[in-house]
Amino acid sequence: MAKDVITVDGEDKIVREDTAKSYRGVIWALTSVGLIILIAGALLLFFGLGAIGDGNFQSPKQIENSTGR
């Protein structure tokens, strides 16, 4: 059986190859989800603060009336 080394809590551990691949996959998945959440939050702040900061607060009815429809 093939062995591989992973680092857990700063300590190297020798585990089977499939266990090491699974461990790295979980770490990669958690990192990806964290980055997606970070990017989504940044976009929300960017567009949300942009919408709040323009000072043009209108309801959909006001927008509809101003376009003449």
Gaussian input, Z-matrix of N, CA and C with variables (Angstrom, degrees):
# hf/3-21g

backbone

0 1
 N
 C     1     B1
 C     2     B2     1     A1
 N     3     B3     2     A2     1     D1
 C     4     B4     3     A3     2     D2
 C     5     B5     4     A4     3     D3
 N     6     B6     5     A5     4     D4
 C     7     B7     6     A6     5     D5
 C     8     B8     7     A7     6     D6
 N     9     B9     8     A8     7     D7
 C    10    B10     9     A9     8     D8
 C    11    B11    10    A10     9     D9
 N    12    B12    11    A11    10    D10
 C    13    B13    12    A12    11    D11
 C    14    B14    13    A13    12    D12
 N    15    B15    14    A14    13    D13
 C    16    B16    15    A15    14    D14
 C    17    B17    16    A16    15    D15
 N    18    B18    17    A17    16    D16
 C    19    B19    18    A18    17    D17
 C    20    B20    19    A19    18    D18
 N    21    B21    20    A20    19    D19
 C    22    B22    21    A21    20    D20
 C    23    B23    22    A22    21    D21
 N    24    B24    23    A23    22    D22
 C    25    B25    24    A24    23    D23
 C    26    B26    25    A25    24    D24
 N    27    B27    26    A26    25    D25
 C    28    B28    27    A27    26    D26
 C    29    B29    28    A28    27    D27
 N    30    B30    29    A29    28    D28
 C    31    B31    30    A30    29    D29
 C    32    B32    31    A31    30    D30
 N    33    B33    32    A32    31    D31
 C    34    B34    33    A33    32    D32
 C    35    B35    34    A34    33    D33
 N    36    B36    35    A35    34    D34
 C    37    B37    36    A36    35    D35
 C    38    B38    37    A37    36    D36
 N    39    B39    38    A38    37    D37
 C    40    B40    39    A39    38    D38
 C    41    B41    40    A40    39    D39
 N    42    B42    41    A41    40    D40
 C    43    B43    42    A42    41    D41
 C    44    B44    43    A43    42    D42
 N    45    B45    44    A44    43    D43
 C    46    B46    45    A45    44    D44
 C    47    B47    46    A46    45    D45
 N    48    B48    47    A47    46    D46
 C    49    B49    48    A48    47    D47
 C    50    B50    49    A49    48    D48
 N    51    B51    50    A50    49    D49
 C    52    B52    51    A51    50    D50
 C    53    B53    52    A52    51    D51
 N    54    B54    53    A53    52    D52
 C    55    B55    54    A54    53    D53
 C    56    B56    55    A55    54    D54
 N    57    B57    56    A56    55    D55
 C    58    B58    57    A57    56    D56
 C    59    B59    58    A58    57    D57
 N    60    B60    59    A59    58    D58
 C    61    B61    60    A60    59    D59
 C    62    B62    61    A61    60    D60
 N    63    B63    62    A62    61    D61
 C    64    B64    63    A63    62    D62
 C    65    B65    64    A64    63    D63
 N    66    B66    65    A65    64    D64
 C    67    B67    66    A66    65    D65
 C    68    B68    67    A67    66    D66
 N    69    B69    68    A68    67    D67
 C    70    B70    69    A69    68    D68
 C    71    B71    70    A70    69    D69
 N    72    B72    71    A71    70    D70
 C    73    B73    72    A72    71    D71
 C    74    B74    73    A73    72    D72
 N    75    B75    74    A74    73    D73
 C    76    B76    75    A75    74    D74
 C    77    B77    76    A76    75    D75
 N    78    B78    77    A77    76    D76
 C    79    B79    78    A78    77    D77
 C    80    B80    79    A79    78    D78
 N    81    B81    80    A80    79    D79
 C    82    B82    81    A81    80    D80
 C    83    B83    82    A82    81    D81
 N    84    B84    83    A83    82    D82
 C    85    B85    84    A84    83    D83
 C    86    B86    85    A85    84    D84
 N    87    B87    86    A86    85    D85
 C    88    B88    87    A87    86    D86
 C    89    B89    88    A88    87    D87
 N    90    B90    89    A89    88    D88
 C    91    B91    90    A90    89    D89
 C    92    B92    91    A91    90    D90
 N    93    B93    92    A92    91    D91
 C    94    B94    93    A93    92    D92
 C    95    B95    94    A94    93    D93
 N    96    B96    95    A95    94    D94
 C    97    B97    96    A96    95    D95
 C    98    B98    97    A97    96    D96
 N    99    B99    98    A98    97    D97
 C   100   B100    99    A99    98    D98
 C   101   B101   100   A100    99    D99
 N   102   B102   101   A101   100   D100
 C   103   B103   102   A102   101   D101
 C   104   B104   103   A103   102   D102
 N   105   B105   104   A104   103   D103
 C   106   B106   105   A105   104   D104
 C   107   B107   106   A106   105   D105
 N   108   B108   107   A107   106   D106
 C   109   B109   108   A108   107   D107
 C   110   B110   109   A109   108   D108
 N   111   B111   110   A110   109   D109
 C   112   B112   111   A111   110   D110
 C   113   B113   112   A112   111   D111
 N   114   B114   113   A113   112   D112
 C   115   B115   114   A114   113   D113
 C   116   B116   115   A115   114   D114
 N   117   B117   116   A116   115   D115
 C   118   B118   117   A117   116   D116
 C   119   B119   118   A118   117   D117
 N   120   B120   119   A119   118   D118
 C   121   B121   120   A120   119   D119
 C   122   B122   121   A121   120   D120
 N   123   B123   122   A122   121   D121
 C   124   B124   123   A123   122   D122
 C   125   B125   124   A124   123   D123
 N   126   B126   125   A125   124   D124
 C   127   B127   126   A126   125   D125
 C   128   B128   127   A127   126   D126
 N   129   B129   128   A128   127   D127
 C   130   B130   129   A129   128   D128
 C   131   B131   130   A130   129   D129
 N   132   B132   131   A131   130   D130
 C   133   B133   132   A132   131   D131
 C   134   B134   133   A133   132   D132
 N   135   B135   134   A134   133   D133
 C   136   B136   135   A135   134   D134
 C   137   B137   136   A136   135   D135
 N   138   B138   137   A137   136   D136
 C   139   B139   138   A138   137   D137
 C   140   B140   139   A139   138   D138
 N   141   B141   140   A140   139   D139
 C   142   B142   141   A141   140   D140
 C   143   B143   142   A142   141   D141
 N   144   B144   143   A143   142   D142
 C   145   B145   144   A144   143   D143
 C   146   B146   145   A145   144   D144
 N   147   B147   146   A146   145   D145
 C   148   B148   147   A147   146   D146
 C   149   B149   148   A148   147   D147
 N   150   B150   149   A149   148   D148
 C   151   B151   150   A150   149   D149
 C   152   B152   151   A151   150   D150
 N   153   B153   152   A152   151   D151
 C   154   B154   153   A153   152   D152
 C   155   B155   154   A154   153   D153
 N   156   B156   155   A155   154   D154
 C   157   B157   156   A156   155   D155
 C   158   B158   157   A157   156   D156
 N   159   B159   158   A158   157   D157
 C   160   B160   159   A159   158   D158
 C   161   B161   160   A160   159   D159
 N   162   B162   161   A161   160   D160
 C   163   B163   162   A162   161   D161
 C   164   B164   163   A163   162   D162
 N   165   B165   164   A164   163   D163
 C   166   B166   165   A165   164   D164
 C   167   B167   166   A166   165   D165
 N   168   B168   167   A167   166   D166
 C   169   B169   168   A168   167   D167
 C   170   B170   169   A169   168   D168
 N   171   B171   170   A170   169   D169
 C   172   B172   171   A171   170   D170
 C   173   B173   172   A172   171   D171
 N   174   B174   173   A173   172   D172
 C   175   B175   174   A174   173   D173
 C   176   B176   175   A175   174   D174
 N   177   B177   176   A176   175   D175
 C   178   B178   177   A177   176   D176
 C   179   B179   178   A178   177   D177
 N   180   B180   179   A179   178   D178
 C   181   B181   180   A180   179   D179
 C   182   B182   181   A181   180   D180
 N   183   B183   182   A182   181   D181
 C   184   B184   183   A183   182   D182
 C   185   B185   184   A184   183   D183
 N   186   B186   185   A185   184   D184
 C   187   B187   186   A186   185   D185
 C   188   B188   187   A187   186   D186
 N   189   B189   188   A188   187   D187
 C   190   B190   189   A189   188   D188
 C   191   B191   190   A190   189   D189
 N   192   B192   191   A191   190   D190
 C   193   B193   192   A192   191   D191
 C   194   B194   193   A193   192   D192
 N   195   B195   194   A194   193   D193
 C   196   B196   195   A195   194   D194
 C   197   B197   196   A196   195   D195
 N   198   B198   197   A197   196   D196
 C   199   B199   198   A198   197   D197
 C   200   B200   199   A199   198   D198
 N   201   B201   200   A200   199   D199
 C   202   B202   201   A201   200   D200
 C   203   B203   202   A202   201   D201
 N   204   B204   203   A203   202   D202
 C   205   B205   204   A204   203   D203
 C   206   B206   205   A205   204   D204

   B1=1.4355
   B2=1.5336
   B3=1.3197
   B4=1.4583
   B5=1.5280
   B6=1.2920
   B7=1.4724
   B8=1.5140
   B9=1.3236
   B10=1.4531
   B11=1.5251
   B12=1.3267
   B13=1.4669
   B14=1.5209
   B15=1.3387
   B16=1.4578
   B17=1.5206
   B18=1.3284
   B19=1.4611
   B20=1.5185
   B21=1.3259
   B22=1.4575
   B23=1.5188
   B24=1.3268
   B25=1.4676
   B26=1.5294
   B27=1.3288
   B28=1.4540
   B29=1.5110
   B30=1.3004
   B31=1.4533
   B32=1.5289
   B33=1.3131
   B34=1.4615
   B35=1.5258
   B36=1.3321
   B37=1.4627
   B38=1.5192
   B39=1.3064
   B40=1.4519
   B41=1.5229
   B42=1.3438
   B43=1.4630
   B44=1.5294
   B45=1.3321
   B46=1.4533
   B47=1.5259
   B48=1.3284
   B49=1.4588
   B50=1.5245
   B51=1.3358
   B52=1.4614
   B53=1.5233
   B54=1.3155
   B55=1.4657
   B56=1.5279
   B57=1.3235
   B58=1.4691
   B59=1.5241
   B60=1.3460
   B61=1.4659
   B62=1.5215
   B63=1.3119
   B64=1.4571
   B65=1.5302
   B66=1.3173
   B67=1.4663
   B68=1.5299
   B69=1.3332
   B70=1.4708
   B71=1.5232
   B72=1.3273
   B73=1.4634
   B74=1.5112
   B75=1.3271
   B76=1.4637
   B77=1.5239
   B78=1.3097
   B79=1.4724
   B80=1.5255
   B81=1.3400
   B82=1.4666
   B83=1.5244
   B84=1.3278
   B85=1.4633
   B86=1.5268
   B87=1.3148
   B88=1.4686
   B89=1.5274
   B90=1.3214
   B91=1.4629
   B92=1.5290
   B93=1.3222
   B94=1.4633
   B95=1.5265
   B96=1.3261
   B97=1.4691
   B98=1.5224
   B99=1.3245
   B100=1.4604
   B101=1.5179
   B102=1.3142
   B103=1.4687
   B104=1.5263
   B105=1.3199
   B106=1.4702
   B107=1.5287
   B108=1.3309
   B109=1.4682
   B110=1.5264
   B111=1.3107
   B112=1.4660
   B113=1.5280
   B114=1.3182
   B115=1.4665
   B116=1.5252
   B117=1.3414
   B118=1.4631
   B119=1.5332
   B120=1.3161
   B121=1.4611
   B122=1.5260
   B123=1.3294
   B124=1.4659
   B125=1.5278
   B126=1.3280
   B127=1.4655
   B128=1.5243
   B129=1.3326
   B130=1.4566
   B131=1.5237
   B132=1.3160
   B133=1.4589
   B134=1.5209
   B135=1.3225
   B136=1.4684
   B137=1.5209
   B138=1.3264
   B139=1.4562
   B140=1.5248
   B141=1.3236
   B142=1.4540
   B143=1.5116
   B144=1.3219
   B145=1.4643
   B146=1.5246
   B147=1.3111
   B148=1.4615
   B149=1.5176
   B150=1.3132
   B151=1.4648
   B152=1.5201
   B153=1.3229
   B154=1.4566
   B155=1.5320
   B156=1.3101
   B157=1.4566
   B158=1.5138
   B159=1.3391
   B160=1.4604
   B161=1.5243
   B162=1.3424
   B163=1.4556
   B164=1.5070
   B165=1.3040
   B166=1.4561
   B167=1.5230
   B168=1.3477
   B169=1.4503
   B170=1.5231
   B171=1.3217
   B172=1.4511
   B173=1.5195
   B174=1.3136
   B175=1.4533
   B176=1.5276
   B177=1.3165
   B178=1.4620
   B179=1.5368
   B180=1.3395
   B181=1.4651
   B182=1.5297
   B183=1.3297
   B184=1.4610
   B185=1.5229
   B186=1.3081
   B187=1.4643
   B188=1.5257
   B189=1.3274
   B190=1.4608
   B191=1.5275
   B192=1.3328
   B193=1.4580
   B194=1.5141
   B195=1.3254
   B196=1.4664
   B197=1.5243
   B198=1.3221
   B199=1.4694
   B200=1.5220
   B201=1.3360
   B202=1.4716
   B203=1.5036
   B204=1.2862
   B205=1.4677
   B206=1.4976
   A1=109.35
   A2=115.72
   A3=120.33
   A4=110.28
   A5=115.08
   A6=121.37
   A7=109.39
   A8=115.39
   A9=121.34
   A10=107.33
   A11=116.63
   A12=121.76
   A13=108.57
   A14=116.10
   A15=121.71
   A16=108.15
   A17=115.94
   A18=121.04
   A19=108.57
   A20=116.10
   A21=122.64
   A22=107.47
   A23=116.21
   A24=122.16
   A25=112.19
   A26=116.11
   A27=121.47
   A28=114.46
   A29=117.77
   A30=122.18
   A31=109.29
   A32=117.05
   A33=120.86
   A34=109.98
   A35=114.73
   A36=120.02
   A37=108.75
   A38=116.49
   A39=121.90
   A40=107.50
   A41=115.02
   A42=121.04
   A43=108.99
   A44=115.82
   A45=119.53
   A46=109.49
   A47=115.94
   A48=121.21
   A49=111.78
   A50=118.55
   A51=120.47
   A52=112.08
   A53=117.43
   A54=121.40
   A55=110.05
   A56=117.14
   A57=120.86
   A58=110.94
   A59=116.77
   A60=119.97
   A61=110.56
   A62=116.58
   A63=120.96
   A64=110.73
   A65=116.96
   A66=121.89
   A67=110.61
   A68=116.28
   A69=119.75
   A70=111.16
   A71=117.30
   A72=120.90
   A73=111.99
   A74=116.83
   A75=120.79
   A76=110.01
   A77=117.20
   A78=120.69
   A79=110.28
   A80=116.85
   A81=121.40
   A82=110.37
   A83=117.73
   A84=121.63
   A85=111.14
   A86=117.39
   A87=120.52
   A88=111.68
   A89=116.25
   A90=120.42
   A91=110.61
   A92=116.66
   A93=120.90
   A94=111.56
   A95=116.77
   A96=120.54
   A97=109.93
   A98=117.10
   A99=120.51
   A100=112.29
   A101=116.85
   A102=120.30
   A103=111.54
   A104=116.93
   A105=120.08
   A106=109.82
   A107=116.71
   A108=120.42
   A109=110.38
   A110=116.89
   A111=121.22
   A112=111.32
   A113=117.43
   A114=121.31
   A115=110.44
   A116=117.60
   A117=120.85
   A118=110.57
   A119=116.80
   A120=120.29
   A121=112.06
   A122=116.35
   A123=119.86
   A124=110.87
   A125=116.98
   A126=119.96
   A127=111.13
   A128=116.59
   A129=120.24
   A130=110.63
   A131=116.89
   A132=119.62
   A133=111.95
   A134=116.06
   A135=120.22
   A136=110.97
   A137=116.70
   A138=119.76
   A139=112.26
   A140=117.09
   A141=120.20
   A142=112.36
   A143=116.62
   A144=119.85
   A145=110.95
   A146=116.82
   A147=120.05
   A148=111.26
   A149=116.57
   A150=120.29
   A151=111.18
   A152=116.73
   A153=120.03
   A154=110.33
   A155=116.38
   A156=120.88
   A157=115.87
   A158=119.11
   A159=117.90
   A160=112.42
   A161=118.88
   A162=121.98
   A163=114.24
   A164=118.69
   A165=121.94
   A166=108.81
   A167=115.50
   A168=120.39
   A169=108.73
   A170=116.65
   A171=121.71
   A172=108.85
   A173=114.59
   A174=119.14
   A175=108.36
   A176=117.69
   A177=119.47
   A178=112.56
   A179=117.56
   A180=121.41
   A181=110.45
   A182=117.40
   A183=121.09
   A184=111.12
   A185=116.54
   A186=120.04
   A187=110.18
   A188=116.26
   A189=120.41
   A190=110.86
   A191=117.28
   A192=120.98
   A193=112.22
   A194=117.91
   A195=120.54
   A196=111.79
   A197=118.17
   A198=120.34
   A199=111.82
   A200=117.07
   A201=120.03
   A202=114.54
   A203=118.55
   A204=119.81
   A205=111.30
   D1=135.89
   D2=-179.27
   D3=-76.50
   D4=143.36
   D5=179.27
   D6=-115.39
   D7=155.75
   D8=178.96
   D9=-145.35
   D10=161.47
   D11=-178.34
   D12=-112.62
   D13=130.37
   D14=172.82
   D15=-122.77
   D16=157.39
   D17=178.97
   D18=-108.70
   D19=119.73
   D20=179.39
   D21=-125.18
   D22=121.65
   D23=-179.02
   D24=53.89
   D25=39.92
   D26=178.20
   D27=75.89
   D28=9.11
   D29=-177.21
   D30=-120.53
   D31=131.28
   D32=178.41
   D33=-77.93
   D34=134.17
   D35=178.36
   D36=-127.88
   D37=138.87
   D38=177.08
   D39=-94.46
   D40=121.77
   D41=-178.23
   D42=-134.66
   D43=170.63
   D44=176.46
   D45=-65.64
   D46=156.65
   D47=-177.02
   D48=-61.06
   D49=-41.77
   D50=-179.77
   D51=-66.07
   D52=-34.30
   D53=177.03
   D54=-67.69
   D55=-40.33
   D56=179.03
   D57=-65.22
   D58=-41.31
   D59=178.54
   D60=-64.69
   D61=-40.90
   D62=178.29
   D63=-63.25
   D64=-43.72
   D65=179.31
   D66=-61.12
   D67=-46.96
   D68=179.13
   D69=-64.47
   D70=-35.87
   D71=177.90
   D72=-63.87
   D73=-41.31
   D74=179.10
   D75=-66.33
   D76=-43.25
   D77=178.40
   D78=-61.46
   D79=-43.48
   D80=179.25
   D81=-63.17
   D82=-42.90
   D83=-179.15
   D84=-64.49
   D85=-44.29
   D86=178.91
   D87=-63.94
   D88=-39.16
   D89=177.23
   D90=-64.11
   D91=-42.70
   D92=179.43
   D93=-63.07
   D94=-44.63
   D95=179.09
   D96=-63.14
   D97=-41.11
   D98=177.71
   D99=-61.27
   D100=-42.07
   D101=178.84
   D102=-67.52
   D103=-38.78
   D104=178.14
   D105=-62.80
   D106=-43.36
   D107=178.44
   D108=-63.66
   D109=-41.26
   D110=179.29
   D111=-63.39
   D112=-45.36
   D113=179.70
   D114=-65.91
   D115=-42.66
   D116=178.87
   D117=-62.13
   D118=-41.16
   D119=177.68
   D120=-64.16
   D121=-41.01
   D122=178.76
   D123=-64.48
   D124=-41.98
   D125=178.11
   D126=-65.14
   D127=-40.84
   D128=178.22
   D129=-61.53
   D130=-45.28
   D131=177.76
   D132=-63.41
   D133=-44.20
   D134=-177.92
   D135=-61.49
   D136=-52.53
   D137=-177.44
   D138=-76.31
   D139=-34.40
   D140=178.83
   D141=-66.46
   D142=-46.94
   D143=178.38
   D144=-68.80
   D145=-31.41
   D146=176.49
   D147=-65.60
   D148=-40.75
   D149=179.46
   D150=-70.19
   D151=-37.52
   D152=179.98
   D153=-71.67
   D154=-36.79
   D155=-173.47
   D156=-77.21
   D157=-13.09
   D158=-176.46
   D159=-78.93
   D160=-13.90
   D161=174.49
   D162=75.56
   D163=5.53
   D164=-177.65
   D165=-103.57
   D166=81.44
   D167=-178.58
   D168=-94.58
   D169=112.45
   D170=178.42
   D171=-136.11
   D172=144.01
   D173=174.82
   D174=-78.87
   D175=162.41
   D176=176.96
   D177=-56.83
   D178=-34.96
   D179=178.64
   D180=-64.67
   D181=-41.53
   D182=178.23
   D183=-64.74
   D184=-39.86
   D185=178.72
   D186=-65.60
   D187=-41.06
   D188=179.83
   D189=-64.34
   D190=-41.52
   D191=179.33
   D192=-68.21
   D193=-33.78
   D194=-177.76
   D195=-74.81
   D196=-23.25
   D197=179.19
   D198=-86.35
   D199=-9.12
   D200=176.27
   D201=81.71
   D202=19.06
   D203=-179.74
   D204=-87.86

